[in-house]
Amino acid sequence: MSTGGGAPKGVAEGVLSAVRPDQQPGDGRYPVAWLHITAPGRGAIPAATSACACGRDRSAVGHRKVHDLIADHTAHRELCPLRIPQEGRAAA
């Protein structure tokens, strides 16, 4: 017996099946470097990792070393070859 048309079974009623365009289009920026810090609580020893798409990968354990790694990660932003415009690229 025919059900008389309509949507094929298996598709929930009221659910859109088409893919919608991204509601928040990107602005051309993308992440290059990541700083991950874990500080589990009082009395615990903090740890941190700093990674960059240029291949830089560092880690630290302990309060002083984590603070030093944070400063190093911040300084790397100014020195990273992926963030510094290349002469040939800037001239083009």
Beta strands, then each sheet from edge to edge (+ up, - down):
strand 1: 33-38
strand 2: 47-52
strand 3: 57-61
sheet 1: 1+ 2- 3+
end
